Amino acid sequence: MHTLADLRAGRLAGIERLDLSCGLEQFPPEIFELADTLRVLNLSGNALDQLPDDLYRLDRLEVLFASENRFTELPSALGRCKRLSMIGFKANRIEHIPAQALPAHLRWLILTDNHLESLPEQLGHCSDLQKLMLAGNRLRSLPASLANCDRLELLRIASNRLDTLPDWLLSMPALAWLAHAGNPFSTCPAPARIRRIPWRQLTVSQQLGEGASGIIQQGQWQSEEGSRPVAIKLYKGELTSDGSPLDEMQACMAAATHPQLIDVLGEITDHPEQRRGLVMGLIDPEWSNLAGPPSLDSCTRDCYPADLTLDLPALMRLATGIAAVTAHLHARSLTHGDLYAHNILWQPDGRCLLGDFGAAAFHPAAAQAQALERIEVRAFGIFLQELLDRCPAASDESRLQTLAQACRQDQVLARPAMHEVHRLLLQLSEA
């Protein structure tokens, strides 16, 4: 994090990224002195409610973050920034988006946790748009013009006030990651039957990690059957970029058991702070994430270790395992919504576990189930191609390449069902 004192003293000359979070109520004019080099400007965590009209003077600016401020309108000045492609205004008070606030080359727009009730039709003119994050607003509809955004791959519309999921949305050719839980149209079946585990039976030893939806701790569960080590996830009540943590919890319980899922042992009851939580199987620390999440540059593509190389047996085991668990979820009227390598724990021999149900959702209507599942098939096709790109031995496996292409084809309903993908991978593994 940089300081205002360093900025004013000229000690930041030549930097490409500026991070300022120091209670700012006004845009520091000294930022313009960085115009020759500044690409990324992060003003999150301040008290700003406007930006200067001449923001376009930062003519190299590509990324602007202004989350957790006091904006009530997306600043029109953004639209005049010629290179600006990524905008993040999460957790403000934004009620309105002027059409002129949308830059010509907008690629990634984050407006999670605001007060939006509608979006401008001009959003559909943003032909480069790939990632649109709108969870936690008050949207009652989506502009039909969004159907023109042929490059849109990731859409978060969970926890809004949408009465229907538009049919045009389900035919968008590039869409692969969709989160839509927590809307009036969303259906949530009767709560899954799951063991109830009183908090008094749990002893917490250490924190294992913390994500957007909750904290995971290692602990011990003392039940009538004896004592066993477990992972304890306590959910936050706060909105995440994907939606509500409690919707995630419902999806985790509904997913039930599968060899490629972390075991959910029970739901926590009688927590002293009335927090919701799950008790899960403890994963050996030798398991690791297959990839890192997308970067500012990659936008919708995971970042794999540069030296990662797979042999063909490991690739087949990985692909078959993830196809199997995704087909399992679809059979239970669930989509994962975030089928990415960074949400997969793995071992070098190809064993794998699919985690992070933050974007998961139940099918809202039987008539839309097939299209929703085929959208996720595209995400699998992207994942499969990423594996193939890291497996030298796969260059001769034309059937795998053909399968990856079939899963990614533009015609949504022409893609194979996930159970068909799994069956074909099993056949190829046995050949």
C-alpha positions in Angstrom: 0.0 0.0 0.0 1.3 3.4 -0.9 1.0 6.6 1.1 -0.3 10.0 0.2 2.9 11.6 1.6 5.0 9.6 -0.9 2.7 10.5 -3.7 2.8 14.2 -2.9 6.6 14.1 -2.5 7.0 12.7 -6.0 8.6 9.4 -4.7 6.2 7.3 -6.7 7.2 8.6 -10.1 7.3 5.9 -12.8 5.0 3.4 -11.1 2.5 1.4 -13.0 0.2 0.6 -10.1 -0.9 2.9 -7.3 -2.7 1.6 -4.2 -4.1 4.3 -1.9 -6.4 3.6 1.0 -6.2 6.4 3.6 -9.6 7.8 4.2 -9.6 10.0 1.0 -12.6 12.2 0.5 -11.3 13.8 -2.6 -9.3 12.5 -5.6 -5.6 13.6 -5.1 -4.6 15.7 -8.1 -1.0 14.5 -7.7 -2.2 11.2 -9.3 -2.2 13.0 -12.7 1.6 13.3 -12.4 1.8 9.6 -12.9 -0.1 9.7 -16.2 2.9 8.6 -18.3 3.1 5.2 -16.6 0.0 4.4 -14.5 -1.9 1.4 -15.6 -3.7 0.2 -12.4 -5.3 2.6 -9.9 -6.7 1.2 -6.7 -8.6 3.6 -4.5 -10.6 1.1 -2.6 -11.4 1.6 1.1 -11.7 5.4 1.1 -14.6 7.9 1.4 -14.8 9.1 -2.2 -18.1 9.9 -3.9 -16.9 11.3 -7.2 -14.0 11.3 -9.6 -12.6 14.3 -11.6 -14.2 14.9 -15.0 -10.8 15.0 -16.6 -9.9 11.5 -15.5 -9.1 10.8 -19.1 -5.8 12.5 -18.6 -4.6 9.2 -17.2 -4.3 8.0 -20.8 -2.6 4.7 -19.9 -5.1 3.7 -17.3 -6.4 0.2 -17.8 -7.8 -0.9 -14.4 -9.6 1.2 -11.8 -10.7 -0.2 -8.4 -12.9 2.0 -6.1 -14.6 -0.5 -3.9 -15.8 0.4 -0.4 -16.3 4.1 -1.0 -19.4 6.3 -1.1 -20.3 6.5 -4.7 -24.1 6.6 -5.5 -23.5 6.7 -9.3 -21.0 5.2 -11.6 -18.9 8.2 -12.6 -19.4 9.3 -16.2 -15.7 10.2 -16.3 -14.9 6.5 -16.7 -16.4 6.4 -20.2 -13.8 8.9 -21.5 -10.8 6.8 -20.5 -9.7 5.3 -23.8 -7.8 2.3 -22.4 -9.9 1.5 -19.4 -11.1 -2.1 -19.5 -11.6 -3.2 -15.9 -13.7 -1.3 -13.4 -14.4 -2.4 -9.8 -16.9 -0.5 -7.6 -17.9 -3.2 -5.1 -19.7 -2.3 -1.9 -20.6 1.3 -2.6 -24.1 2.8 -2.7 -24.5 2.9 -6.5 -28.1 3.3 -7.7 -27.5 4.5 -11.3 -25.2 3.8 -14.2 -25.2 6.6 -16.8 -24.7 5.2 -20.3 -21.7 7.5 -20.8 -19.9 5.9 -17.8 -19.2 2.7 -19.9 -15.8 2.8 -21.6 -15.6 1.6 -25.2 -13.3 -1.3 -24.3 -14.9 -2.5 -21.1 -13.9 -6.1 -20.4 -14.5 -6.6 -16.7 -17.1 -4.8 -14.6 -17.6 -5.4 -10.8 -20.6 -3.8 -9.2 -21.3 -6.4 -6.4 -23.1 -5.2 -3.3 -24.7 -2.0 -4.5 -28.2 -0.6 -4.8 -28.8 -1.1 -8.6 -32.4 -1.7 -9.6 -31.7 -1.6 -13.4 -28.9 -1.5 -15.9 -28.6 0.7 -19.0 -29.4 -0.9 -22.4 -26.0 0.5 -23.6 -24.3 -2.2 -21.6 -25.1 -4.5 -24.4 -22.9 -2.3 -26.7 -19.8 -3.3 -24.8 -18.6 -5.9 -27.3 -15.5 -6.8 -25.3 -17.3 -7.6 -22.1 -16.1 -10.9 -20.6 -16.8 -10.7 -16.9 -19.8 -9.1 -15.2 -20.3 -9.3 -11.5 -23.7 -8.0 -10.2 -24.5 -10.1 -7.1 -26.1 -8.4 -4.2 -28.0 -5.6 -5.9 -31.8 -5.0 -6.4 -32.1 -5.9 -10.1 -35.5 -6.8 -11.3 -34.5 -7.4 -14.9 -31.5 -7.6 -17.2 -31.3 -5.5 -20.4 -32.1 -7.7 -23.4 -29.2 -6.0 -25.2 -26.8 -8.1 -23.1 -27.5 -10.9 -25.6 -25.2 -9.0 -28.0 -22.2 -9.5 -25.7 -20.9 -12.6 -27.5 -17.7 -12.7 -25.4 -19.4 -12.7 -22.0 -18.0 -15.7 -20.1 -18.7 -15.1 -16.4 -21.9 -13.6 -15.0 -22.8 -13.2 -11.4 -26.4 -12.2 -10.8 -27.1 -14.0 -7.5 -28.9 -12.3 -4.6 -31.0 -9.9 -6.7 -34.7 -9.5 -7.3 -35.1 -11.2 -10.6 -38.4 -13.0 -11.2 -37.1 -15.0 -14.2 -34.0 -16.2 -15.8 -34.2 -14.8 -19.4 -34.1 -17.4 -22.2 -31.7 -15.3 -24.3 -29.2 -15.6 -21.5 -29.2 -19.4 -21.8 -28.1 -19.2 -25.4 -25.1 -16.9 -25.1 -22.3 -18.6 -26.9 -19.4 -17.9 -24.6 -21.1 -18.0 -21.2 -19.4 -20.7 -19.0 -19.7 -19.5 -15.4 -23.1 -18.4 -14.1 -24.2 -17.7 -10.5 -27.9 -17.0 -10.0 -29.0 -18.3 -6.6 -30.9 -16.1 -4.2 -33.4 -14.6 -6.6 -37.2 -15.0 -6.5 -37.0 -17.3 -9.5 -34.5 -19.6 -7.7 -35.8 -22.8 -6.4 -34.4 -24.4 -3.3 -35.6 -27.9 -2.5 -36.4 -29.1 0.9 -33.3 -29.0 3.1 -31.1 -32.0 2.6 -31.2 -34.6 5.4 -28.0 -34.2 7.2 -26.7 -35.0 10.6 -26.9 -32.2 13.2 -23.8 -31.8 15.2 -23.9 -29.7 18.4 -21.2 -27.2 18.8 -20.3 -28.6 22.2 -19.1 -31.8 20.5 -16.5 -29.8 18.6 -13.1 -28.5 19.7 -11.2 -26.0 17.5 -7.4 -26.3 17.3 -6.2 -24.0 14.4 -7.3 -22.0 11.4 -6.7 -23.7 8.1 -7.9 -20.8 5.8 -10.4 -18.0 5.2 -12.4 -17.4 2.1 -15.0 -14.9 1.1 -17.8 -17.0 2.6 -16.3 -18.2 5.8 -13.5 -19.4 8.0 -12.2 -23.0 7.9 -10.6 -24.4 11.1 -9.2 -27.7 12.0 -10.8 -29.4 15.0 -11.8 -32.5 16.7 -15.3 -34.0 16.8 -16.2 -36.0 19.8 -19.4 -38.0 19.1 -20.9 -41.2 20.4 -18.9 -43.2 17.9 -15.6 -41.7 19.1 -13.2 -38.9 18.3 -12.0 -37.9 14.8 -10.2 -34.9 13.3 -12.4 -32.7 11.1 -12.5 -29.4 9.2 -15.1 -26.9 10.6 -16.4 -24.2 8.3 -18.2 -21.3 9.9 -20.1 -19.2 7.4 -20.1 -15.4 7.4 -23.5 -13.7 7.0 -22.0 -11.4 4.4 -22.5 -11.3 0.7 -19.6 -12.5 -1.5 -18.9 -11.8 -5.1 -20.7 -15.0 -6.0 -23.8 -14.5 -3.8 -25.0 -15.6 -0.3 -22.8 -17.8 1.9 -26.0 -19.5 3.1 -27.0 -20.4 -0.4 -23.5 -22.0 -0.7 -24.2 -24.0 2.4 -27.5 -25.3 1.1 -25.8 -26.4 -2.1 -23.0 -28.2 -0.2 -25.5 -30.2 1.7 -27.6 -31.0 -1.3 -24.5 -32.2 -3.2 -24.4 -35.2 -0.9 -21.5 -37.7 -1.2 -19.2 -38.4 -4.1 -15.6 -39.6 -4.4 -14.6 -36.2 -5.9 -16.3 -34.1 -3.1 -15.1 -33.4 0.3 -17.3 -35.2 2.8 -19.9 -33.1 4.5 -20.3 -34.8 7.9 -23.0 -32.6 9.4 -24.5 -29.2 10.1 -23.4 -27.3 13.2 -26.2 -26.5 15.7 -26.2 -24.4 18.9 -23.3 -22.2 18.0 -22.9 -19.6 20.8 -23.0 -16.7 18.2 -25.8 -18.5 16.2 -23.4 -18.9 13.3 -24.2 -21.4 10.6 -21.6 -24.0 9.7 -20.6 -27.4 8.4 -18.4 -30.1 9.7 -16.4 -31.7 6.9 -13.7 -34.3 6.3 -10.2 -33.1 7.0 -8.0 -33.1 3.8 -4.4 -34.0 4.0 -2.1 -31.0 3.5 -0.4 -32.8 0.6 -3.4 -31.9 -1.6 -3.0 -28.6 -3.4 -4.9 -26.3 -5.7 -4.4 -27.2 -9.3 -4.1 -23.6 -10.4 -4.4 -20.0 -9.2 -7.4 -17.8 -9.9 -7.6 -15.5 -13.0 -5.3 -12.5 -13.0 -6.1 -8.9 -14.1 -4.6 -9.8 -17.5 -6.1 -13.3 -17.9 -9.6 -12.1 -16.8 -11.5 -15.4 -17.0 -8.7 -17.9 -17.3 -6.9 -19.5 -14.4 -3.2 -19.0 -13.8 -1.3 -22.4 -13.8 2.2 -22.9 -12.5 4.6 -22.2 -15.4 6.3 -25.5 -14.9 3.2 -27.7 -14.6 3.4 -30.7 -16.9 0.9 -33.6 -16.8 1.3 -37.1 -18.1 -1.6 -38.7 -19.9 -2.7 -41.0 -17.1 -2.9 -38.1 -14.7 -4.8 -36.0 -17.2 -7.3 -38.8 -17.8 -7.8 -39.3 -14.1 -8.3 -35.6 -13.5 -10.7 -35.1 -16.4 -12.7 -38.2 -15.7 -13.0 -37.3 -12.0 -14.2 -33.8 -12.6 -16.6 -35.0 -15.3 -18.0 -37.5 -12.9 -18.6 -35.1 -10.0 -20.1 -32.5 -12.3 -22.5 -35.0 -13.8 -23.4 -36.0 -10.2 -24.3 -32.4 -9.4 -26.4 -32.0 -12.6 -28.3 -35.2 -11.7 -29.2 -33.5 -8.4 -30.4 -30.4 -10.2 -27.4 -28.4 -9.2 -24.8 -26.4 -11.2 -21.5 -25.6 -9.6 -21.2 -22.2 -11.2 -17.4 -21.9 -10.8 -16.0 -25.0 -12.4 -12.3 -23.9 -12.5 -9.0 -25.5 -11.8 -8.4 -23.1 -8.9 -11.3 -24.8 -7.1 -9.9 -28.2 -7.6 -7.6 -29.9 -5.1 -5.3 -32.5 -6.7 -2.4 -34.8 -6.4 0.2 -35.3 -9.2 -1.3 -38.8 -10.0 -4.6 -37.1 -11.0 -6.7 -37.7 -7.9 -8.9 -34.7 -7.4 -11.6 -33.0 -5.3 -14.0 -30.3 -6.4 -14.6 -27.5 -3.8 -15.9 -24.0 -3.4 -19.7 -24.0 -3.9 -20.0 -20.3 -3.5 -21.6 -19.9 -7.0 -23.7 -23.1 -7.0 -27.4 -22.9 -7.7 -30.3 -25.2 -8.1 -32.1 -25.3 -11.5 -34.9 -22.7 -11.4 -37.2 -24.6 -13.9 -37.1 -28.0 -15.5 -37.4 -26.3 -18.9 -34.1 -24.4 -18.4 -32.1 -27.3 -16.8 -30.6 -28.6 -20.0 -29.3 -25.2 -21.1 -27.9 -24.4 -17.6 -26.1 -27.7 -17.5 -24.7 -27.1 -21.1 -23.4 -23.7 -20.0 -21.3 -25.6 -17.3 -20.2 -28.1 -20.0 -18.5 -25.2 -21.7 -16.6 -24.5 -18.5 -15.5 -28.1 -18.4 -14.4 -27.9 -22.1 -12.2 -24.9 -21.2 -10.8 -26.9 -18.3 -10.1 -30.0 -20.4 -8.3 -27.9 -23.0 -6.1 -26.3 -20.3 -5.2 -29.8 -19.2 -4.4 -30.9 -22.8 -2.2 -27.8 -23.3 -0.1 -29.0 -20.3 0.2 -32.6 -21.4 2.8 -33.2 -24.2 1.6 -36.8 -24.7 -1.9 -35.6 -25.5 -0.9 -34.1 -28.8 -1.8 -37.4 -30.5 -5.1 -37.8 -28.6 -7.4 -36.3 -31.3 -10.5 -37.7 -29.6 -9.7 -35.7 -26.4 -9.2 -32.6 -28.5 -12.5 -33.2 -30.3 -14.3 -33.7 -27.0 -12.9 -30.4 -25.7 -14.1 -28.6 -28.8 -17.5 -30.2 -28.7 -17.9 -29.0 -25.1 -17.0 -25.4 -26.1 -19.0 -25.0 -29.3 -21.1 -21.9 -29.6 -24.5 -23.7 -29.9 -25.3 -24.3 -26.2 -27.8 -27.1 -26.7 -25.5 -28.9 -29.2 -23.0 -29.5 -26.5 -22.9 -33.0 -24.9 -24.5 -33.6 -21.5 -22.1 -34.1 -18.7 -23.0 -37.7 -18.2 -22.1 -38.3 -21.9 -18.8 -36.6 -21.4 -18.0 -38.8 -18.4 -19.0 -41.9 -20.3 -16.7 -41.0 -23.3 -13.8 -40.3 -20.9 -14.2 -43.7 -19.3 -14.2 -45.3 -22.7 -11.0 -43.5 -23.6 -9.4 -44.4 -20.3 -10.1 -48.1 -20.9 -9.0 -48.1 -24.6 
